[in-house]
Amino acid sequence: MHRAMSTTVAFVLGAALAVASTSRSGEASAASTDPGGTVISTATATQRVAPSGSARVHELARGANAFVGKLELDGGAAVPEHADLTEEYIVVLQGSGTLMLDGVAHPLAPGSAVFMPAGATVSYANGPETMVAIQVFAGPESADKYGAWPTVAR
């Protein structure tokens, strides 16, 4: 990984770790806004599924200033054009596809780190494999859309 990519990934993952700080009460069962912080695993995080069934989000951490989630998008699925009110960061862990960001196509692959400014127009076409990514909203309000997605029973 080249230096700029490494710095970007470190920044995004550092932001995720800052949001998911150590808990005084042990592992939580869902993302929390507890000012004391939380520690959570994807195994115990609340998981929601898109109405289409082709996308899932694990709600890892939510504070006053950010949201951190693990996204999974089925092969061949797409995210329609939209704009979020807050900044968004994505780090692709697995899979590939094409992100349209303000009318410009950007190929994504494992290790890609994306910054989307507040109000940017974005859409995504996934490749043939499942995409897995860490998502950070710098302002948790943009993650409120996931509240409409049903919770997956464990």
N, C-alpha and C positions, 0 to 999 in steps of 0.2 A: 504494500500500500504506500503511495507516495505521501510526502510530508503534509501537504494541504489536506488530503483526505483523512490522514491520521489525526490531524488537529481537529478537523470538523467532527469526526466520529467521537473523539475524546470529549469534545465540548458537549455534544448531544447526550452521550452516555453519562457524562458528569452531571448534566442538568437532571437527568433521570434519577441518578443516585441522590442528588441533593433533595429531590422531592420525596423519594422513598427512603427517609432517614430511619434511624434505629428507634424501635418502640420500647417503651418502658413496660408494656404489658404482654410481650410475646408477639407471635405472628397473628396478624389480623385475618379475617375471613373475607374482607372486601376492601376496595379502595376507601380511603378515609380522609376526612378533613380535620382530624384530631390534631391540635397544635403540638402535641407531644410526638407526633410522627408515627409511622408504621413500618413494618417489614412484612412483605408478602411474597408468596411464590405464585407462579402461574397455575400451579395445581390447586390452590385455594382461592384464587382471584375470582371475582364474579365474571362469568363469561356470558356475552350476549351474542346473538346471531341475527344477521340482517334478515328482513322479511323475505328476501329472495333465497336465503339459505346459502348464498355463495361467499359470505364474509362473516368473520367472527372477530370480536375484540375481547381481550382479557383486560379488565380495569385494574391496573396495577397500583396506581397512586393518584390521588387528587388532593391538591392543596389550594390555598387561596390564590396562588399565582400560576399554577401549571397542572396539567393532566399528563399521565404517562400510561400508555397502553401497549399491549402486544397485539398486532393486527395479523390476521390470516385471511388471504383472498384466494379462492379456488382458481385453478388453471382455467384460462379463457374468460374469466369474469372481468367486469369493468366497474369503475367508479364514475358516475355521470359528472358532467361539468357542474362545478359549484364554487362558491367563495366562502371562506370562513372569516369570522370577525377578528380572530387572533392569529398570531404567528403560529406556524406549524413546522415541525421538524420530523423527518422520517429517516431511519437507518435501515436499509434492506439487509436482512440476515440470510434469506433464502429466496430463490426465484428471480424472475426478470420480467420486464415489461417496458411500456412507454408512458412516461408522464408528460402531459401537456401542461405547461406552466406559462400563463399569459400568452398563449398562441405559439409557443416554441416547444418542439418535441425534444424530450430528454430520455435516452435509453437508461434504464436502471438495471442493476445486477447486484449480487451480493457485495457488500462493502460500500455501495452508493449511499451518500448522505445528502439529504435534500433540505433546503430552507425555503419555505413559502411565506412571503410577507402577508400580513393581515390584508384581506380584501383581494388577494391574487385569485385569478380565475384558473382552476385546475380540473383535470380529469385524468383518468388512468386506465390503460388497457393492459391487463395482465397477460403474460406469456402462457405457455402450456402447463407449467408446473405451479404448485401452490406457492404463493408469495408469503413470506413471514417477515415482519418488520417491527421495529420499536417506533412508536409514535409519541411525540411530545407536543402538546398545545401549550404555548406560553400565554396563558389565560384559559382557565378550565371551561369557560362558557361554551367554546366550540365543541366540546365533548358531550354537551347536553343532548345532542342528536342521538347518541347511543341509548339514552333513556327510553326511547320508543322501540328499541330492539328487544325482543323477548329474552329472558334469562334462560340459560341452558341448565337443566337439572343435572346434578352430580350423583 
